[in-house]
Amino acid sequence: MLRLTWVQPEDLVGHELRQAAQDGREPSAVAARWRAAGGWAAPERAGASPRRASRYLRLLAEDLLDELADLPSALAEDEPTDLPAIRAACPAWPAGPAGGRGPAPDPAGLEAAWLGRAVGCLLGKPVEKLPLDAVRALAGATGNWPLNSYFTARGVPRDLLEAHPWNRRSAPTSLAENIDGMPEDDDLDYPLLNLILLRRHGRTFTTADVARLWLDELPAGRTFTAERVAYRNLLCGVEPPLTARHRNPFREWIGALIRADVHGWTNPGDPAAAAEQAHRDATLTHTANGVYAAMLTAAAIAAAATGGHDVHACLRTGLTVVPPRSRLSRAVTHAIGLAREHTDFDTVVDELHAVHGATHHWVHAVPNTALIAAALTHADGDFTGSVCRAVSGGLDTDSTGATAGGIAALLAGDPAALPERWTAPLKNRLATSVADFDGTGFDTLAHLTHREAARP
């Protein structure tokens, strides 16, 4: 039986009920009807439940998804998605640079950023989807806790692996003993797509341009969560920005954030332009806090790309493009505070899980962005410290590792500044199904990115 993940209506209802409770809607009446009809909760960690719904239950699920979407939100004024409203809600929205956009980052810095993104992603891939206690136990079983190197299966007791098996798709290519170049991952595919986007359309691209590019270049099977739903919506004739809202309970998850790096790399010293670019990309698939996570990341990277800021200034810059009364702003500010308060990062992680764990899915943008900010803050921007802290926090391990690694490596400024034990296994080779990039080296990607950053 084929159960396509992330699109089965009967599995989306549970996610939408949780999303409604988070974004200020009152879903209790709909939830009662769903339960009374025999509906089930959202799958906890997988993309689809093992059960097949009856035709009646599926039709009901579709109706309830539409009904939930029509409920009014008490948080609408504090968490807009429209860009002018976001700007109006941000009192410290950054001004454009007086002399225009800064010079393009040095190719060496961009190569470091691509490598850092890949390393962080690769570190997190074997333990993606695993709960926090499993991440800690698997690393600890080989003496790799606090986390300081790639995961390995060598020396892990069989009973521990039976209780917490590695990510099925990733273990063959991402455990230390198996790494042979950078394997394909959506955390690298989307930056590649955005590089193509800029090459074809420049900085004035539209959200519709993003949609057309995906239909041309992105295999549907390489999409997940909000991206898969938006892709489905496009094929059904739904146009942006409704693609982000129509039966899409994942619209505040992490997908837009993992697409944001290129927007920061190509707008050095202009965080507002980077955030606006990220907004046009993100609104194909996301709303509100899902969009803010991408904007924050792009703005922080634009600040880092100048080479004149530390990680703390970059994070402060990122927060200037996020409505301060939003859930994302509050969560990131709280996480940074925890990282400054506690010497032991495990304590920071435990606090974050205590706040967000019961209410948020492990892929949601709010706890993941908070974890990234906490990791970068606690490590003071150090590359190894940042990627290891991000991955050791659980949640969406490959995505948090990728974003933290990309930012920390950009700040490091040169591939030679990254420890060889992290970068050597990548062999300057990236696997991907995107366009003609399969097998491309990170040095080549850096030069292509530099060309877009330098384009008038």
KEVOMAR-255070 format. One line per 4 residues: number of its first residue (from 1); their letters; for each residue x, y, z of C-alpha. Coordinates in steps of 0.25 Angstrom, whole numbers, plus 5000, padded with zeros to 4 digits. Layout:
NUM = a = X,Y,Z  ...
END
This chain:
1 = mlrl = 5000,5000,5000  5006,5013,4996  5003,5024,5006  5009,5037,5001
5 = twvq = 5014,5045,5012  5010,5060,5016  4997,5060,5007  4987,5050,5012
9 = pedl = 4975,5059,5016  4972,5050,5028  4986,5052,5033  4986,5067,5031
13 = vghe = 4974,5070,5040  4982,5067,5053  4993,5076,5048  4983,5087,5045
17 = lrqa = 4976,5086,5058  4990,5088,5065  4993,5099,5056  4980,5106,5059
21 = aqdg = 4982,5105,5074  4996,5111,5072  4992,5123,5063  4980,5128,5071
25 = reps = 4968,5120,5065  4958,5112,5073  4958,5098,5068  4951,5091,5079
29 = avaa = 4937,5089,5072  4944,5084,5059  4953,5075,5067  4941,5069,5074
33 = rwra = 4934,5066,5061  4947,5059,5055  4948,5050,5067  4934,5046,5067
37 = aggw = 4935,5042,5053  4947,5033,5056  4958,5042,5052  4971,5041,5058
41 = aape = 4982,5050,5063  4994,5054,5053  5005,5044,5052  5015,5048,5062
45 = raga = 5028,5047,5054  5025,5041,5041  5018,5048,5029  5006,5038,5028
49 = sprr = 4999,5029,5037  4999,5014,5033  4983,5014,5032  4975,5016,5020
53 = asry = 4963,5025,5022  4949,5022,5018  4943,5030,5006  4934,5037,5016
57 = lrll = 4945,5041,5026  4954,5046,5015  4943,5055,5010  4940,5060,5024
61 = aedl = 4955,5063,5026  4955,5072,5013  4943,5079,5018  4949,5081,5032
65 = ldel = 4962,5086,5027  4954,5097,5019  4946,5100,5031  4958,5102,5040
69 = adlp = 4964,5111,5030  4952,5120,5031  4953,5122,5046  4957,5136,5051
73 = sala = 4971,5137,5057  4973,5145,5070  4988,5147,5066  4985,5152,5052
77 = edep = 4989,5167,5055  5002,5163,5062  5006,5153,5052  5003,5158,5038
81 = tdlp = 5009,5151,5025  5007,5163,5016  5021,5170,5014  5016,5184,5016
85 = aira = 5009,5180,5029  5021,5172,5034  5030,5185,5031  5020,5193,5039
89 = acpa = 5020,5184,5051  5035,5185,5052  5040,5198,5058  5055,5195,5056
93 = wpag = 5053,5190,5041  5067,5192,5035  5070,5204,5026  5077,5201,5013
97 = pagg = 5092,5203,5013  5095,5218,5010  5105,5215,4998  5097,5204,4993
101 = rgpa = 5098,5189,4994  5112,5185,5000  5123,5177,4991  5120,5163,4989
105 = pdpa = 5126,5154,4999  5139,5148,4996  5138,5134,4988  5146,5128,5000
109 = glea = 5135,5132,5010  5124,5127,5001  5131,5114,4999  5132,5113,5014
113 = awlg = 5117,5116,5015  5113,5105,5006  5123,5095,5013  5118,5099,5026
117 = ravg = 5103,5097,5022  5107,5083,5016  5115,5079,5029  5104,5083,5038
121 = cllg = 5093,5076,5030  5102,5063,5029  5104,5063,5044  5089,5063,5046
125 = kpve = 5084,5054,5036  5086,5040,5043  5078,5045,5055  5067,5053,5048
129 = klpl = 5053,5049,5053  5059,5043,5066  5055,5048,5080  5065,5056,5088
133 = davr = 5068,5045,5098  5072,5036,5086  5081,5046,5080  5088,5047,5093
137 = alag = 5089,5032,5095  5094,5029,5081  5105,5039,5082  5108,5036,5097
141 = atgn = 5110,5021,5094  5122,5024,5085  5128,5035,5094  5123,5046,5085
145 = wpln = 5116,5054,5095  5116,5065,5096  5115,5064,5081  5128,5067,5074
149 = syft = 5129,5059,5062  5120,5051,5052  5112,5040,5057  5116,5026,5056
153 = argv = 5110,5012,5058  5123,5006,5062  5122,5002,5076  5107,5005,5078
157 = prdl = 5100,4994,5086  5091,4986,5077  5079,4988,5087  5081,5003,5086
161 = leah = 5080,5002,5071  5068,4994,5071  5061,5003,5080  5066,5016,5073
165 = pwnr = 5070,5012,5058  5077,5022,5050  5069,5030,5040  5067,5019,5029
169 = rsap = 5070,5027,5017  5082,5035,5023  5090,5025,5030  5096,5018,5018
173 = tsla = 5102,5031,5014  5104,5040,5026  5110,5032,5037  5125,5034,5039
177 = enid = 5129,5021,5033  5120,5023,5021  5122,5037,5016  5127,5038,5002
181 = gmpe = 5124,5053,4998  5112,5061,5001  5099,5052,4999  5086,5059,4994
185 = dddl = 5078,5066,5004  5067,5077,5002  5075,5086,5011  5085,5087,4999
189 = dypl = 5075,5085,4988  5067,5098,4991  5080,5107,4991  5083,5101,4978
193 = lnli = 5069,5104,4973  5070,5118,4978  5084,5120,4971  5077,5116,4958
197 = llrr = 5065,5126,4961  5075,5137,4962  5082,5134,4950  5069,5133,4942
201 = hgrt = 5062,5145,4948  5071,5153,4957  5067,5160,4970  5054,5164,4964
205 = ftta = 5048,5150,4963  5034,5148,4967  5027,5137,4975  5021,5132,4962
209 = dvar = 5035,5131,4957  5039,5122,4969  5027,5113,4966  5030,5112,4951
213 = lwld = 5045,5108,4954  5040,5097,4964  5031,5091,4953  5042,5091,4943
217 = elpa = 5054,5087,4952  5049,5081,4965  5044,5066,4966  5032,5065,4974
221 = grtf = 5037,5054,4982  5048,5063,4987  5038,5072,4994  5033,5070,5008
225 = taer = 5023,5076,5017  5019,5091,5013  5027,5090,5000  5020,5077,4996
229 = vayr = 5006,5083,4999  5009,5095,4991  5014,5087,4980  5001,5079,4980
233 = nllc = 4993,5092,4980  5001,5097,4968  4997,5084,4960  4983,5086,4964
237 = gvep = 4982,5100,4959  4984,5108,4972  4992,5120,4970  5002,5127,4980
241 = plta = 5000,5132,4991  4988,5123,4993  4997,5111,4991  5003,5114,5005
245 = rhrn = 4989,5114,5011  4980,5104,5004  4980,5091,5012  4994,5094,5017
249 = pfre = 4996,5091,5032  5011,5092,5030  5011,5107,5026  5019,5110,5039
253 = wiga = 5029,5099,5038  5044,5100,5035  5043,5099,5020  5044,5113,5016
257 = lira = 5056,5115,5026  5065,5105,5019  5063,5113,5006  5068,5126,5011
261 = dvhg = 5083,5125,5011  5085,5130,4996  5076,5142,4999  5086,5146,5010
265 = wtnp = 5099,5143,5002  5094,5151,4990  5090,5164,4998  5103,5166,5007
269 = gdpa = 5101,5178,5016  5086,5180,5012  5078,5171,5022  5065,5178,5018
273 = aaae = 5067,5174,5003  5071,5160,5008  5058,5159,5016  5049,5164,5005
277 = qahr = 5055,5154,4995  5053,5143,5005  5039,5147,5007  5036,5146,4992
281 = datl = 5041,5132,4992  5035,5128,5005  5021,5132,5002  5019,5121,4992
285 = thta = 5019,5111,5003  5018,5118,5017  5011,5129,5025  5014,5137,5037
289 = ngvy = 5024,5131,5046  5029,5121,5035  5032,5133,5027  5038,5141,5038
293 = aaml = 5048,5130,5040  5053,5131,5026  5054,5146,5027  5061,5146,5040
297 = taaa = 5071,5136,5034  5073,5144,5021  5075,5157,5029  5085,5151,5039
301 = iaaa = 5093,5145,5027  5093,5158,5020  5100,5164,5032  5110,5153,5033
305 = atgg = 5113,5154,5019  5120,5167,5021  5131,5161,5030  5129,5172,5040
309 = hdvh = 5120,5166,5050  5120,5156,5061  5109,5145,5062  5102,5153,5073
313 = aclr = 5100,5165,5064  5096,5157,5053  5085,5151,5061  5080,5164,5066
317 = tglt = 5080,5169,5051  5071,5157,5048  5061,5160,5059  5059,5174,5053
321 = vvpp = 5051,5168,5041  5042,5160,5050  5029,5166,5057  5034,5167,5071
325 = rsrl = 5020,5162,5077  5021,5150,5068  5023,5136,5074  5036,5134,5066
329 = srav = 5042,5147,5072  5038,5143,5086  5043,5129,5084  5057,5134,5078
333 = thai = 5059,5145,5089  5056,5135,5100  5066,5125,5094  5077,5135,5093
337 = glar = 5074,5139,5107  5075,5124,5112  5088,5122,5104  5094,5134,5111
341 = ehtd = 5089,5130,5125  5094,5115,5125  5108,5109,5123  5103,5095,5120
345 = fdtv = 5096,5095,5107  5088,5082,5110  5081,5091,5121  5077,5101,5110
349 = vdel = 5072,5090,5101  5064,5084,5112  5058,5097,5115  5054,5099,5100
353 = havh = 5048,5085,5099  5040,5088,5112  5034,5101,5106  5032,5096,5092
357 = gath = 5032,5081,5092  5017,5078,5096  5011,5088,5086  5020,5088,5074
361 = hwvh = 5024,5077,5064  5039,5075,5063  5039,5082,5049  5032,5094,5053
365 = avpn = 5040,5107,5050  5038,5113,5064  5045,5103,5073  5056,5100,5062
369 = tali = 5059,5115,5059  5060,5117,5074  5070,5105,5075  5078,5111,5064
373 = aaal = 5079,5124,5071  5083,5118,5084  5093,5109,5078  5100,5121,5071
377 = thad = 5099,5129,5083  5104,5119,5093  5116,5115,5083  5119,5130,5081
381 = gdft = 5119,5127,5066  5130,5116,5067  5128,5106,5055  5129,5093,5062
385 = gsvc = 5122,5098,5074  5110,5104,5066  5107,5091,5058  5109,5082,5069
389 = ravs = 5100,5089,5078  5089,5091,5068  5089,5076,5064  5090,5072,5079
393 = ggld = 5077,5079,5082  5069,5069,5074  5057,5074,5066  5060,5076,5051
397 = tdst = 5074,5072,5053  5079,5073,5038  5072,5086,5036  5077,5093,5049
401 = gata = 5091,5088,5047  5091,5093,5032  5087,5107,5036  5095,5108,5048
405 = ggia = 5107,5103,5040  5105,5112,5029  5105,5124,5037  5117,5121,5046
409 = alla = 5125,5117,5034  5122,5130,5027  5127,5137,5039  5139,5128,5039
413 = gdpa = 5142,5134,5025  5150,5123,5019  5149,5108,5016  5163,5107,5023
417 = alpe = 5157,5112,5036  5148,5100,5037  5154,5087,5043  5158,5077,5033
421 = rwta = 5151,5066,5040  5138,5072,5036  5141,5076,5022  5150,5065,5016
425 = plkn = 5140,5054,5016  5131,5063,5007  5142,5062,4996  5137,5075,4989
429 = rlat = 5126,5068,4983  5111,5069,4985  5100,5060,4980  5087,5065,4976
433 = svad = 5075,5063,4966  5074,5078,4963  5078,5082,4949  5092,5079,4945
437 = fdgt = 5098,5081,4959  5100,5067,4962  5115,5065,4966  5118,5080,4966
441 = gfdt = 5129,5084,4976  5127,5095,4987  5137,5104,4981  5129,5104,4968
445 = lahl = 5116,5107,4975  5124,5119,4982  5128,5125,4969  5114,5124,4964
449 = thre = 5108,5130,4976  5119,5141,4976  5115,5144,4962  5100,5146,4966
453 = aarp = 5104,5154,4978  5113,5164,4969  5102,5165,4959  5097,5180,4959
END
